């Protein structure tokens, strides 16, 4: 692809830190496909296994967590993601306390990414029909708190250095699911990969044909049926 609108001239290591299986695909799946197709390395760190995201059909939380992790592995494979780390906190109960911050700092120091993708913790009311899930907000907050200033500061969580995880500072933070985007990525060519990846989350999307209609309706206002255009938006921070 050559020089990208992101202005990256060399391959990047990217770590996506979000709350649930399917969050990466819903929030930024087409952008992830764009990046892996351009030879960037993408990994996930998911804070829960989505053990409450199911229907009342007798499936237990343990069974649902196993199912959703498997769905996530298949979806990540569609997008070319190299690795998934599951922290396996209870779905719906995330809180950005020091213990969770330590775990996220450990993940950042372990994977040593150039770029971290989180979600915007300030986005409470996404639209008039949807209040943002508290796990999304908690995940966004703990990522921000882990990055500034703990991950790169040797005086924070010194026990992690004893485990072999040395301080690491990232160069960029991108927040998805934001009401205040400042960068827009044209992902028209990758939208098909986003939809294909989301199809692997069968327990979540309902009727596939109706789901596809909803996803294809998310084209930009300047689109046409003959020439649809799709974008994903982020709030971007650069450090150093």
C-alpha positions in Angstrom: 0.0 0.0 0.0 3.0 2.3 0.4 2.7 5.4 2.6 -0.6 5.2 4.4 -2.8 8.1 5.6 -1.6 7.1 9.0 1.8 8.3 7.8 3.6 5.1 8.9 6.6 4.4 6.7 7.7 1.2 8.5 5.8 -1.8 10.0 4.2 -1.3 13.4 3.4 -3.5 16.3 -0.2 -2.8 17.3 -2.0 -4.0 20.4 -5.8 -3.8 20.6 -7.0 -3.7 24.2 -10.8 -4.0 24.6 -13.4 -5.5 26.8 -15.1 -8.3 25.0 -14.8 -10.8 22.2 -16.3 -9.1 19.1 -15.3 -5.6 20.3 -12.3 -5.4 18.0 -14.3 -6.4 14.9 -17.3 -4.1 15.7 -15.2 -1.1 16.7 -12.4 -1.2 14.2 -12.3 -4.5 12.3 -11.9 -3.0 8.9 -9.0 -0.9 10.0 -7.4 -4.0 11.6 -7.8 -5.7 8.2 -6.2 -2.7 6.5 -3.2 -2.8 8.8 -2.6 -6.5 8.6 -2.8 -6.4 4.8 -0.1 -3.7 4.9 2.2 -6.0 7.0 1.7 -4.5 10.4 1.5 -6.9 13.3 -1.8 -6.9 15.2 -2.5 -8.6 18.6 -5.4 -8.5 20.9 -5.7 -8.3 24.7 -9.3 -8.9 25.7 -10.2 -8.2 29.3 -13.2 -10.5 29.5 -14.4 -13.5 27.6 -18.0 -12.2 27.1 -19.5 -14.7 29.5 -22.8 -12.7 29.9 -23.3 -11.8 26.2 -25.9 -14.5 25.4 -29.5 -15.4 25.2 -31.5 -17.1 28.0 -31.3 -20.5 26.4 -29.7 -22.5 29.3 -26.1 -21.8 28.3 -24.0 -21.3 31.3 -21.4 -18.5 31.7 -18.6 -21.0 31.4 -20.0 -22.5 28.2 -20.6 -19.0 26.8 -17.0 -17.9 27.6 -15.6 -21.0 25.8 -17.9 -20.4 22.8 -17.1 -16.7 22.5 -13.3 -17.2 22.8 -13.5 -19.8 19.9 -15.6 -17.3 17.9 -13.0 -14.7 18.5 -10.2 -16.9 17.4 -11.9 -17.5 14.1 -12.8 -13.8 13.6 -9.2 -12.8 14.4 -7.9 -15.3 11.9 -10.1 -13.7 9.2 -8.5 -10.4 9.8 -4.9 -11.7 10.1 -4.4 -11.1 13.8 -1.4 -12.8 15.1 -2.3 -13.5 18.8 -5.0 -13.1 21.4 -4.4 -12.7 25.1 -7.5 -13.2 27.3 -7.4 -11.8 30.9 -10.8 -13.5 31.6 -12.3 -11.0 34.0 -16.1 -11.5 34.6 -18.1 -9.9 31.9 -20.1 -6.8 33.0 -18.0 -6.3 36.2 -14.9 -4.5 34.9 -13.6 -1.7 37.1 -10.5 0.3 36.3 -8.8 -0.3 39.6 -5.1 -0.7 40.3 -5.2 -4.5 39.9 -6.6 -4.3 36.4 -4.2 -1.4 35.6 -1.3 -3.6 36.6 -2.5 -6.4 34.3 -2.9 -4.0 31.4 0.6 -2.6 32.0 1.9 -6.1 32.1 0.3 -6.8 28.7 1.8 -3.6 27.2 5.2 -4.4 28.6 4.9 -8.0 27.4 3.9 -7.3 23.8 5.8 -4.0 23.5 3.6 -2.4 20.8 4.3 0.8 19.0 0.5 1.6 18.9 -2.3 0.7 21.3 -5.9 0.7 20.2 -8.5 1.2 23.0 -11.9 2.8 23.2 -12.9 6.2 24.4 -13.8 6.1 28.2 -15.7 9.4 27.9 -18.3 8.2 25.4 -21.3 7.5 27.7 -24.2 8.1 25.3 -23.3 6.7 22.0 -26.6 7.5 20.3 -30.2 8.1 21.3 -30.9 4.4 21.4 -27.7 3.1 23.0 -25.9 3.8 26.3 -22.3 2.6 26.1 -21.6 -0.6 28.0 -19.8 0.1 31.3 -17.2 -2.5 30.4 -16.3 -0.5 27.3 -15.8 2.6 29.4 -13.9 0.8 32.1 -11.6 -0.8 29.5 -11.0 2.5 27.9 -10.2 4.2 31.2 -7.8 1.5 32.3 -5.9 1.6 29.0 -5.5 5.4 29.3 -4.4 5.0 32.9 -1.9 2.2 32.1 -0.3 4.2 29.3 0.0 7.5 31.1 2.2 7.1 32.9 2.6 3.6 34.2 3.7 1.4 31.3 6.8 3.3 30.5 7.8 4.4 34.0 10.1 2.1 36.0 8.8 3.2 39.3 5.3 2.0 38.6 4.6 -1.7 39.5 8.2 -2.6 40.2 7.0 -6.2 40.8 6.5 -6.5 37.0 10.2 -5.9 36.5 10.8 -8.8 38.8 8.6 -10.9 36.5 10.8 -9.8 33.6 8.5 -7.1 32.1 10.6 -4.0 31.6 9.0 -0.6 31.1 7.8 0.2 27.6 6.5 3.5 26.1 4.2 3.5 23.1 4.3 6.0 20.3 0.5 6.3 19.6 -2.8 5.7 21.2 -6.0 5.3 19.1 -9.4 5.4 20.8 -12.2 3.8 18.9 -15.9 4.2 19.7 -15.4 7.9 20.2 -17.7 10.9 19.9 -14.7 13.1 19.2 -12.8 11.6 16.3 -9.9 13.4 14.8 -8.9 10.8 12.2 -11.0 9.0 9.6 -9.8 5.9 7.9 -11.3 5.0 4.5 -11.9 1.2 4.8 -14.1 0.7 1.8 -11.8 -2.0 0.5 -11.7 -3.8 3.8 -15.4 -3.6 4.8 -15.9 -7.1 3.4 -13.3 -8.5 5.8 -15.0 -6.8 8.7 -18.3 -8.4 7.8 -16.7 -11.8 7.3 -15.0 -11.6 10.7 -18.2 -10.6 12.4 -19.9 -13.5 10.8 -17.7 -15.7 13.0 -19.4 -14.2 16.1 -22.5 -16.3 15.4 -23.8 -16.1 19.0 -23.9 -12.3 18.7 -25.1 -11.1 15.3 -28.5 -12.8 14.9 -29.8 -13.4 11.4 -26.8 -13.1 9.1 -28.7 -11.6 6.2 -30.3 -8.9 8.3 -27.0 -8.3 9.9 -25.4 -7.8 6.5 -28.1 -5.3 5.6 -27.4 -3.3 8.7 -23.6 -3.3 8.1 -23.9 -2.3 4.5 -26.2 0.6 5.5 -23.3 2.1 7.5 -21.9 3.7 4.4 -21.0 7.4 4.4 -23.7 10.0 3.4 -21.8 10.8 0.2 -22.1 7.1 -0.9 -24.3 5.6 -3.5 -25.6 2.1 -4.1 -23.2 1.8 -7.0 -20.2 3.3 -5.1 -20.6 2.8 -1.3 -17.9 4.2 0.9 -17.1 3.1 4.5 -15.0 4.7 7.2 -13.9 4.0 10.7 -13.1 6.9 13.0 -10.7 7.3 16.0 -9.3 9.8 18.4 -5.5 9.7 18.0 -2.8 10.6 20.4 0.9 10.8 19.5 3.7 10.7 22.0 7.4 11.5 21.9 
